[in-house]
Amino acid sequence: MSTKMLFAALAVNKPITSTQRIVLIYLANHHNQRNNRCDPSEKTLARETGLSVRAVRSSINALLSLGLIDRKQRFNRSNSYDLTYLGL
């Protein structure tokens, strides 16, 4: 967990829904500060947040379109997310 990313996610001032904010916070919670990796699966995020996989996917897509995160799709693995766009 990266506390810097977690605080950055909490401090986002863009107009995002509460569901999008929850997903962003949980993504930040998965960020590894040592290797800058963040690669939880949508299923893991859904389980942890109590949201459906569809709601998680929709929120991630909204966060992508707002420029708050970036996604790298990996073959046969969970996606990897770049949270450096949070302003750090």
C-alpha positions as CSV (number, residue, x, y, z in Angstrom):
1,M,0.0,0.0,0.0
2,S,1.2,3.5,-0.9
3,T,0.0,6.1,1.6
4,K,1.0,8.8,-0.9
5,M,-1.3,7.4,-3.5
6,L,-4.1,6.8,-1.0
7,F,-4.0,10.4,0.1
8,A,-3.8,11.6,-3.5
9,A,-6.9,9.5,-4.3
10,L,-8.8,11.0,-1.4
11,A,-7.8,14.5,-2.5
12,V,-9.0,14.3,-6.1
13,N,-11.0,17.4,-6.9
14,K,-12.5,16.3,-10.2
15,P,-16.2,15.6,-10.3
16,I,-16.4,11.8,-9.8
17,T,-19.1,9.7,-8.4
18,S,-18.8,8.0,-5.1
19,T,-18.5,4.6,-6.8
20,Q,-15.6,5.9,-8.9
21,R,-14.0,7.4,-5.8
22,I,-14.3,4.0,-4.0
23,V,-12.6,2.2,-6.9
24,L,-9.9,4.8,-7.1
25,I,-9.2,4.5,-3.4
26,Y,-9.0,0.7,-3.6
27,L,-6.7,1.0,-6.6
28,A,-4.5,3.3,-4.6
29,N,-4.6,0.8,-1.8
30,H,-3.1,-1.8,-4.1
31,H,-0.3,0.5,-5.4
32,N,3.1,-0.8,-4.5
33,Q,5.4,2.2,-3.9
34,R,8.6,0.1,-4.2
35,N,8.0,-1.1,-7.7
36,N,5.2,1.3,-8.8
37,R,2.9,-1.6,-9.6
38,C,-0.8,-1.7,-9.2
39,D,-2.4,-4.7,-10.7
40,P,-5.5,-6.0,-8.9
41,S,-8.1,-7.8,-11.0
42,E,-11.5,-6.4,-11.5
43,K,-12.8,-9.4,-9.6
44,T,-10.6,-8.6,-6.6
45,L,-11.7,-4.9,-6.6
46,A,-15.3,-6.0,-6.8
47,R,-14.9,-8.4,-3.8
48,E,-13.1,-5.8,-1.7
49,T,-15.4,-2.9,-2.5
50,G,-18.7,-4.8,-2.4
51,L,-19.5,-3.6,-5.9
52,S,-20.3,-5.7,-9.0
53,V,-17.5,-6.5,-11.5
54,R,-19.6,-4.4,-14.0
55,A,-19.6,-1.4,-11.7
56,V,-15.9,-1.7,-11.1
57,R,-15.2,-1.9,-14.8
58,S,-17.5,1.1,-15.5
59,S,-15.8,3.1,-12.8
60,I,-12.3,2.2,-14.2
61,N,-13.4,3.3,-17.7
62,A,-14.7,6.6,-16.3
63,L,-11.4,7.2,-14.4
64,L,-9.5,6.4,-17.6
65,S,-11.5,9.0,-19.6
66,L,-11.0,11.6,-16.9
67,G,-7.3,11.1,-17.1
68,L,-6.9,10.0,-13.5
69,I,-5.4,6.6,-14.2
70,D,-3.9,4.7,-17.1
71,R,-4.3,1.0,-17.9
72,K,-1.9,-1.4,-19.5
73,Q,-3.6,-4.6,-20.6
74,R,-1.6,-7.7,-20.1
75,F,-2.1,-11.0,-21.9
76,N,-3.7,-13.7,-19.7
77,R,-3.2,-11.6,-16.5
78,S,-5.0,-8.8,-14.7
79,N,-4.5,-5.3,-16.0
80,S,-1.9,-3.1,-14.6
81,Y,-2.8,0.5,-13.6
82,D,-0.7,3.6,-13.6
83,L,-1.8,6.0,-10.9
84,T,0.9,8.7,-11.4
85,Y,-1.7,10.9,-13.0
86,L,-3.1,11.6,-9.6
87,G,-0.8,14.5,-9.3
88,L,2.2,13.1,-7.5
